[in-house]
Amino acid sequence: MANIKSAIKRNKQNEKRRLLNRVYRGSARTYVAKARVAIDGGVKETAVETTMRAIKALDVAAQKGIIHKNNAARRKSRLMKKLATL
């Protein structure tokens, strides 16, 4: 455990950020998984809608620096490629 005041503060800040980052990363993963299921389901309208939600969630995560922008771009590309097969 940290004894120095600044280290204690830094630990508190890191924990707050970690919890916030989990929210954005988790929601992005959830939306991507839902989009994949919808695409596999074969219903075009729901597949397009869920894919757009997933793309938005990935963009938000990338904008906030939670995932790298190239990581988000790669995931979006793979989703769109899968959607195009529909």
Secondary structure, 3 states (H helix, E strand, C coil): CCCCHHHHHHHHHHHHHHHHHHHHHHHHHHHHHHHHHHHHHCCHHHHHHHHHHHHHHHHHHHHCCCCCHHHHHHHHHHHHHHHHCC
